[in-house]
């Protein structure tokens, strides 16, 4: 019998991960979101229920995936039990898989809190977007104890095309921040390059082709270049989130005594 799945944070990424796991035979029994109407709609779609509290999620599920917005949200969901509602209520034996892009300190806090509650926690940082979450083709970078990774592996394999174990808690979070830092710079550079090409009245399709075969090539060019050319600005990754992630990367650099002007 597949383990029962709970989701905390069912925005565009979390909801599509839930749909993917449901399609792969996992019972998604309970979901939680600060927007109760969003959780209720997804629960109805998946045949589960929407939780009114975080404690309900832990009680109902064996494995809880969290996809929250930032460090503050992580601190809230893993708050000490004496402070009120928390995922740590009756958490012994449960597995938390934390997928948000947050600081290494936040991931370490969650891992320590889970261990204190006799549960397990794994960071599974995602590189990709909404479509890949729905199709189960995410790139997942994992950090935590090896045995915890092995317990989570069957679930994570259904969500990912590439699954990497990077080591102890905090390691995956560090690498994910580096990924997003470089991606954000590539995105800005590509947008400025295409803007200049347009101002010079160059054929943008030709410019993108030249970029793709030279040192200007990047993954961002592959995924976003045509949309930039066509001024298709549907938001899959907000500027707010990009700024948050780059700021966290800058904090890591500061801790190492590095100045990263870009």
ChimeraX attribute file (.defattr): number of C-alpha atoms within 10 A of each C-alpha:
attribute: neighborCount
match mode: 1-to-1
recipient: residues
	/A:1	6
	/A:2	11
	/A:3	14
	/A:4	15
	/A:5	25
	/A:6	29
	/A:7	29
	/A:8	25
	/A:9	23
	/A:10	24
	/A:11	18
	/A:12	15
	/A:13	22
	/A:14	24
	/A:15	23
	/A:16	21
	/A:17	26
	/A:18	28
	/A:19	19
	/A:20	20
	/A:21	21
	/A:22	16
	/A:23	15
	/A:24	14
	/A:25	11
	/A:26	17
	/A:27	20
	/A:28	26
	/A:29	23
	/A:30	28
	/A:31	35
	/A:32	26
	/A:33	22
	/A:34	13
	/A:35	11
	/A:36	13
	/A:37	12
	/A:38	17
	/A:39	25
	/A:40	19
	/A:41	12
	/A:42	22
	/A:43	22
	/A:44	11
	/A:45	11
	/A:46	18
	/A:47	13
	/A:48	17
	/A:49	21
	/A:50	24
	/A:51	23
	/A:52	15
	/A:53	16
	/A:54	22
	/A:55	19
	/A:56	20
	/A:57	28
	/A:58	27
	/A:59	16
	/A:60	18
	/A:61	22
	/A:62	19
	/A:63	23
	/A:64	24
	/A:65	26
	/A:66	23
	/A:67	27
	/A:68	23
	/A:69	15
	/A:70	16
	/A:71	17
	/A:72	11
	/A:73	16
	/A:74	21
	/A:75	16
	/A:76	15
	/A:77	19
	/A:78	21
	/A:79	19
	/A:80	18
	/A:81	15
	/A:82	9
	/A:83	8
	/A:84	12
	/A:85	17
	/A:86	22
	/A:87	27
	/A:88	28
	/A:89	20
	/A:90	16
	/A:91	23
	/A:92	16
	/A:93	14
	/A:94	20
	/A:95	23
	/A:96	28
	/A:97	26
	/A:98	25
	/A:99	22
	/A:100	25
	/A:101	28
	/A:102	26
	/A:103	24
	/A:104	22
	/A:105	14
	/A:106	20
	/A:107	29
	/A:108	21
	/A:109	19
	/A:110	26
	/A:111	26
	/A:112	17
	/A:113	21
	/A:114	24
	/A:115	16
	/A:116	14
	/A:117	19
	/A:118	15
	/A:119	18
	/A:120	27
	/A:121	28
	/A:122	30
	/A:123	34
	/A:124	32
	/A:125	26
	/A:126	25
	/A:127	18
	/A:128	15
	/A:129	15
	/A:130	18
	/A:131	15
	/A:132	20
	/A:133	25
	/A:134	21
	/A:135	18
	/A:136	22
	/A:137	19
	/A:138	25
	/A:139	21
	/A:140	24
	/A:141	23
	/A:142	32
	/A:143	28
	/A:144	24
	/A:145	17
	/A:146	15
	/A:147	11
	/A:148	17
	/A:149	22
	/A:150	12
	/A:151	13
	/A:152	20
	/A:153	15
	/A:154	11
	/A:155	18
	/A:156	22
	/A:157	15
	/A:158	17
	/A:159	26
	/A:160	21
	/A:161	14
	/A:162	14
	/A:163	18
	/A:164	15
	/A:165	19
	/A:166	17
	/A:167	15
	/A:168	15
	/A:169	23
	/A:170	23
	/A:171	19
	/A:172	27
	/A:173	29
	/A:174	20
	/A:175	17
	/A:176	24
	/A:177	24
	/A:178	18
	/A:179	15
	/A:180	20
	/A:181	21
	/A:182	13
	/A:183	17
	/A:184	18
	/A:185	15
	/A:186	18
	/A:187	18
	/A:188	11
	/A:189	14
	/A:190	22
	/A:191	17
	/A:192	12
	/A:193	16
	/A:194	20
	/A:195	15
	/A:196	12
	/A:197	15
	/A:198	14
	/A:199	9
	/A:200	9
	/A:201	9
	/A:202	12
	/A:203	12
	/A:204	18
	/A:205	13
	/A:206	10
	/A:207	14
	/A:208	21
	/A:209	12
	/A:210	13
	/A:211	17
	/A:212	16
	/A:213	10
	/A:214	9
	/A:215	8
	/A:216	14
	/A:217	16
	/A:218	18
	/A:219	12
	/A:220	16
	/A:221	20
	/A:222	12
	/A:223	10
	/A:224	16
	/A:225	22
	/A:226	14
	/A:227	13
	/A:228	17
	/A:229	16
	/A:230	9
	/A:231	9
	/A:232	10
	/A:233	9
	/A:234	8
	/A:235	7
	/A:236	11
	/A:237	11
	/A:238	10
	/A:239	11
	/A:240	8
	/A:241	14
	/A:242	16
	/A:243	14
	/A:244	20
	/A:245	23
	/A:246	20
	/A:247	15
	/A:248	20
	/A:249	24
	/A:250	19
	/A:251	14
	/A:252	17
	/A:253	13
	/A:254	12
	/A:255	9
	/A:256	9
	/A:257	9
	/A:258	11
	/A:259	9
	/A:260	9
	/A:261	5
	/A:262	6
